[in-house]
Amino acid sequence: ADDWILWNGSSTSVTTFVSPQPVEATDDAFWDQFWADTATSVQDVFALVPAAEIRAVREESPSNLATLCYKAVEKLVQGAESGCHTEKERQIVLNCCRLLTRILPYIFEDPDWRGFFWSTVPGAGRGGGDEDDENARPLAESLLLAVTDLLFCPDFTVQSHRRSTVDTAEDIHSIDSCEYIWEAGVGFAHSPQPNYIHDLNRTELLKLLLTCFSEAMYLPPSSDSSNTNPWVQFFCSTENRHALPLFTSLLNVVCAYDPVGYGIPYNHLLFSDYREPLVEEAAQVLIVTLDYDNSTSSSPTVDGTTTGTAMDDVDPPGPDNLFVNYLSRIHREEDFQFILKGVARLLSNPLVQTYLPNSAKKIQFHQELLVLFWKLCDFNKKFLFFVLKSSDVLDILVPILYFLNDARADQSRVGLMHIGVFILLLLSGERNFGVRLNKPYSVRVPMDIPVFTGTHADLLIIVFHKIITSGHQRLQPLFDCLLTIVVNVSPYLKSLSMVAANKLLHLLEAFSTTWFLFSAVQNHHLVFFLLEVFNNIIQYQFDGNSNLVYAVIRKRNVFHQLANLPTDSQSIQKGLQRKKRTPEPISRTNSQDGVSMEGSHPAAPAEPGTLKTSLVATPGIDKLTEKSQVSEDGTMRSLEPEASQLSPEGNPPAALSDGEPWSGEASSSRRDRRRLSSASSSGQWTPTPDWVISWKSKLPLQTIMRLLQVLVPQVEKICIDKGLTDESEILKFLQHGTLVGLLPVPHPILIRKYQANSGTAMWFRTYMWGVIYLRNVDPPIWYDTDVKLFEIQRV
């Protein structure tokens, strides 16, 4: 049972590897069996080396496992030194690569072994010949440097620039790897000839890199931002002489990829696409190297303007992670255009599928793309402003809304829902995003939402309404975020459609029922957000929003009920009794769903047995955002944290509904709530009259009440005078009406801008590694190993 099956040139032989006797490192005949020059695949290696055997060697013959790792790294170093000119050398390098990919997760899962690769091996430099200083290099560093060299190895992973024989082949140390960037794009104009063998070899090496970086999966989540990944840290440091060409190669390979090929439908059925596995691997390596907590450092491009020293060495230019550094310093318009077009093309790929089913290759790595887009916007403010400068941002928005709508009923995709909402929250903090949403929506992506004629803002509101009313229970923590996005864009929305206006009123109606308001300590925040949306539109965009004004007038009883909300104990109890009879927090009746778009399919829940990974809690909306006030000239100024605890309307910092607690809520507001509510003997929170009065008195109803006071009598008079029942006449009247001088003085526009913090940095780390874990199934690199960063659950 303790035999480890090995392969060699002649036939598969069985070597007793788990034996108490250590095998000498000098016994080349024995060790060479592991990487003998037969062609195996990575799948073969996973089949031939079972998990139980690796663990047995680790426990019973630790010195043999140590020697195996050391010898495999040594072979990679030798391959990198020699330039892999022969087929035999290339085969040895690939076999060592596959073997290390198989073994590393089992080294990481054991705390006693975790430091092994960071120890120095006596005589580790002898593979390199006379370089004695190499002796002091930890095994991990030798491994990473060898892999980066191999990624720019002529005739192995890149096209050779010389028409040469082996004798005059290029020396790996003398080549300038910047001339060997894998794909045209950022900072590189030349597009090399595609070579599928090179793509396959690069993919194998990147898989090994990703496995090296995956040590992070075996550490429990921690908000300690100093908890950096030593593998990534070294790889992205100045020690890696290929850092710039490698960063550029990975980014360009991802952004230049076109799964549709030459536009011939069904072309992917005719020939294999060797580029896609490489693109997936490149995207995953890229997002892992960019896993950097931005809240602890001041990047030079925080405000989108550099002081001129960003590229100089006068000031240390931002973070010492070179990949983050390079990303933050991209600044040419054509580079931004290339990146944005590439990401938008790939994100829109699943939408293309729905027109001609299976006509184009369907990519599966949209979650990695969303993380990459997030990193680009978060680390490079100039890129964020470029994205928002034109309506190209809508090419990102529509796919995100498609994913959100598509994943809303599937518990295994709750992480995808979060990242989509986070990106929209980040974008909504900028005025230009709200302005861009006014562009008419004419693309008509098949989605199961009501048919409407309107703008991208209508699409956003209709999809958000669908998520809130027909998503699963675990999405409740996102309601605050969804409504914050609508609040942020509301001052700029020129004309909502009747469908979207009714959706907003339906949400207010649902959230302002007594049983919903009294059933959790923070549910009333959702009403505050919605009232702020109505106030912004009425104060700043009254002209053009007759549909919304009409909807407000039709549903005026909702506002009157809020103003007259009972605060006595008896009414509170009666409101809570009603909740027991109505288990659904939001009923879908009267939501005017109407006909869905052609070709759409309702959101499907996860297939039974689907694996999903757990996520850490994300910070509450008050920790996730920072309030900024928009001045008359359009500039924003940040509000002091103390002042921003309550907005002018008296909106307390929003926490989340009780579906899933979010950490990081302001402790002072928690104390206030405890004081204003009473805890029953069971420790269950119960609402009190004092608590209801405390927030009811701050409901921002003045503007809406004034509007109703002025317009309702006028509308009623028209209906009586003309005997009208046709709403088009009323809308015509409202279109030409004005409330100038009749409304209270406009309140300042408040925008809640996303703010980087260590809580979200940790959330992104668990989400990203969870995605990578689930996506790498062939071979299943981490499957059945003892990961600590998240839990794996079956739906």
ABEGO torsion letter per residue (X at the ends): XABBBBBBAABBBBBBABBABBBBAABAAAAAAAABABBBBAAAAAAABBAAAAAAAAAABAAAAAAAAAAAAAAAAAAAAAGGABAAAAAAAAAAAAAAAAAAAAAAABAAAAAAAABBBBGAAAAAEABAAAAABBAAAAAAAAAAAAAABBGAABBBABBBBAAABBBAAABBAAAABABBEBGBABBBBBBAAAAAAAAAAAAAAAAAAAAAAABBBBABAABBBAAAAAAABAABAAAAAAAAAAAAAAAABBAAEAGBBGAAAABBBAAAAAAAAAAAAAAAAABBBAAABBBAAAAGBBAGAAABAABBBEBABAAAAAAAABABAAAAAAAAAAAAAAAAAAAAAAABBGABBBBAAAAAAAAAAAAAAAABAAAAAAAAABAAAAAAAAAAAAAAAAAAABAAAAAAAAAAAAAAAAAAABAAAAAAAABBBAAGBBBBBBBBBEBAAAAAAAAAAAAAAABBAAAAAAAAAAAAAAAAAAAABABBBAAAAAAAAAAAAAAABAAAAAABAAAAAAAAAAAAAAAAAAAAAABGAAAAAAAAAAAAAAAAAAAABBABAAAAAAAAAAAAABABABBABGAGAEBBBBGBBBBBBBBBGBBBBBBBBBBBAAAABBBBBBBAAGBBBBBBAAAAABBAAGBBBBBBBAABBBBGBBAAAAAAAAAABBBBAAGBBBBBAAAAAAAAAABBAAAAAAAAAAAAAAAAAAAAAAGBABAAAAAAAAAABBABGABBBBBBBBBBBBBBBAAAAAAAAAAAAAAAAAABAOBBAABGBBBAABBBBBX
